[in-house]
Amino acid sequence: MKRPVTALTLLLILILTLSHLKAARGESLARLVLPNPKLLRCKSSNCLQLFSEDVGQKDIAPKQIVLDMNDGCVYGITARYDKSVPIDRIKSEISTVYKQWSMNYPSETNLYLWRVEPEKFAINLAVTDKEDKKRIGTEVGTRQLMYIAFGGRSACDVP
């Protein structure tokens, strides 16, 4: 014989569903952590703090960071975020700090660029495609954020 669904059972199902939705919503509100641009042109071992701020347990941090160096000096930082991180979320986080240096391109180009003149570096945000997968081995759709010092490798030669 089947048992009828009681009000208590329905209430329990509702509570479990709401707590799951609340947790899912909380994940989307997690803070996105950006690389530390102070690493650019850094030649000392005491300035190798990878992130611009402390990373909390629920924060969204890059899944990979690649540093381009010349004789121990960092001139480029590439941070790769999972493809599940919305591109608009990354753009918004960058614009929070660097909005006045944003370069405008037609929206269909998917090119996002900030040229931070006072600190002498540029930021490029892109979504990797099939060509990138072949060239650098990243999953298609990975969000790739690049910081590069003006002059690239030669930026390290400037005192």
N, C-alpha and C positions, 0 to 999 in steps of 0.2 A: 504494500500500500504506500502510495506517495504521501510525503509529508507536505502540508501547505507551507508556503513561504510566509514566515512571520515578519512582523514589523521590525523585530530585533535583527533578523537576518538582513533585511533590506537596509537598515541603518548601518550595520557593519560593512556591507558592500559599498555603500555611499561614502563612509569614512575612509575606507581603503582606497577608493577611486580618487577622492579629493586629495589625499596625502600624496598619491602618486603624481597627480597633475601639479600639485604645488612643488614637488621636487623637480619635475621636468621644467616648470617655469623658472625655478631658481637657477637651474643650470644655464638657461639662456641669458640670465642676468649676471652671470659670472663676469668678473673683470678680465679684460684682455690685456696681456702684458706685452709690451714692446721691447725690442732690443735697446741697449744703452748706447746712444750716439757718442757718448764721451769716450768710447773705445777707439773711435777714429783718430788716427795720427798718434795713438798712445804707444809709447816705447818702453813703458815701465811695467814690471810685473804686478805692482800694487794697484793698477787701474783696470784690472781685468774683471770687472763686475759685468756679467753678461746682460742683465736686465736693468731697465730704467728704474724699477722699484722692486721691493721684495715680492716674491711669488707665494701666494697663499695656496692652500690645498685645492680650493675650488676655482682658482684662476685659470684662464686659458693661456697657456704658454706655448711657444713654438714647439713642434715635435722634432725639429732639427735646426741647428744654427751652424753656419759655415763662416769662418773668418778668413779673409784674404789678407796675407801679411807679406811684408818686404823687410827682411833683416830684423825681425822681431817687432815691427811696427804694423798695426792694423790699419788698413786703408779701405776695407770693405766688409760689410756684414750682410749675410743672407739668412733670413729667418723664414722657415717653412712651417706654415700652419696647416692643420688637417683641412680637407676639402669641406668638412661639415661646418667650419667656421664661416659665417656669412661675410662676403667681401665688403658689404656695406658696414658691417661691424668694425672691420679693420680700418676702413677709410675714415669712419667716424672717430675712432680712437686716435688716429694720426692727426686728423684735423683739429682735435681738441687742443693739441699742442702746436701744430704747424699750419693752421688754416690759412694764415696770411701769405704763406709761400706756396700755396696750391697752384698748379698750372692747369688751365682748362683745355680739355680736348673734347671732340665730339664723343657723345656717350657710346656710340657703336664701336669705337676703337678699343674699349676696355683698357685704356692706358691711364694710369693714375700716377701723377708725378708731383713731388714737392721739391722745390729748389730753395734750400735754407741758406741764403746768402751770408748772413752774419756768422754762421758757424761753419761755412764752407763745405757743405755736403748736400747731396740730393737723396731723395727717397723715391723708389719706384715700387709700385704694387702691381702684381700681375697674377693671372691664373694660369697654371701650367697646362700645356696642351700635349698632343701626341709627339710633336717634335721635341719638346722638353723631356718627355719620358724617355725617348731614344738617347738624347744627348746627355742628360744628367741623372736619369734613372728615377725621377719622381713620379708619383701617381698622377694621372690626368686629373685636373681639378684642384690640385694642391695650391694653396695661396702662398705666393712667394713675395716676400717683402725684402727689398735690398736697400741698404744704406751704403753710399759710396762717397768718399772724400773727393772734393774737386781735385782733378789731376790724377785720380786713381793711384796707381803704384808710386808715381813720382811725388805724391802728396807727402810721403814719409821723408823725402829729402829736404823739405822745408823745415827750418828750425822753429 
